[in-house]
Amino acid sequence: MHKTLGVLALTAALMGAAACNTTTEQKAAAGAVGGAVVAGPVGAVVGGAAGAVAGHVQTEASEKK
């Protein structure tokens, strides 16, 4: 139980740190590092993909303004 809560807290912290990056590449890299820390190689792939999607969506949203 404590390990699960710790992993969730770490994931939330890394997601917050990933939000500070400015480009899609930086978000993908931060997501990959965070995923690798939490879940190893598979987490790196999933985290990188999630960061890339988040960066792309944020870029599109800021261009529409």
C-alpha positions as CSV (number, residue, x, y, z in Angstrom):
1,M,0.0,0.0,0.0
2,H,2.8,2.4,0.9
3,K,4.7,1.6,-2.2
4,T,1.6,2.3,-4.4
5,L,1.0,5.6,-2.7
6,G,4.7,6.5,-3.2
7,V,4.6,5.6,-6.9
8,L,1.4,7.7,-7.3
9,A,3.0,10.7,-5.6
10,L,6.2,10.4,-7.7
11,T,4.1,10.1,-10.8
12,A,2.1,13.2,-9.9
13,A,5.3,15.1,-9.2
14,L,6.9,14.1,-12.5
15,M,3.8,15.0,-14.4
16,G,3.9,18.5,-12.8
17,A,7.5,18.8,-13.8
18,A,6.7,17.8,-17.3
19,A,4.2,20.6,-17.6
20,C,7.0,23.1,-17.1
21,N,8.7,22.3,-20.4
22,T,8.0,24.4,-23.5
23,T,8.4,22.3,-26.6
24,T,6.9,19.0,-27.6
25,E,10.3,17.4,-27.6
26,Q,11.0,18.6,-24.0
27,K,7.7,17.3,-22.9
28,A,8.3,13.9,-24.6
29,A,11.7,13.7,-22.9
30,A,10.4,14.5,-19.5
31,G,7.6,12.0,-19.9
32,A,10.1,9.3,-21.0
33,V,12.4,10.0,-18.0
34,G,9.4,10.0,-15.6
35,G,8.0,6.8,-17.1
36,A,11.4,5.1,-16.9
37,V,11.7,5.9,-13.2
38,V,8.3,4.6,-12.4
39,A,7.9,1.6,-14.7
40,G,11.2,0.9,-16.5
41,P,11.5,0.6,-20.3
42,V,7.8,0.2,-20.9
43,G,7.1,3.2,-18.8
44,A,9.7,5.2,-20.8
45,V,7.8,4.5,-24.0
46,V,4.4,5.2,-22.5
47,G,5.7,8.4,-20.8
48,G,7.4,9.6,-23.9
49,A,4.3,9.1,-26.0
50,A,2.1,10.8,-23.3
51,G,4.5,13.8,-23.2
52,A,4.6,14.1,-26.9
53,V,0.8,14.1,-27.1
54,A,0.5,16.6,-24.3
55,G,3.1,18.9,-26.0
56,H,1.3,18.7,-29.3
57,V,-2.1,19.5,-27.8
58,Q,-0.7,22.4,-25.8
59,T,1.0,23.8,-28.9
60,E,-2.2,23.6,-30.9
61,A,-4.2,25.2,-28.1
62,S,-1.7,28.1,-27.8
63,E,-1.7,28.7,-31.6
64,K,-5.5,29.0,-31.7
65,K,-5.4,32.0,-29.3
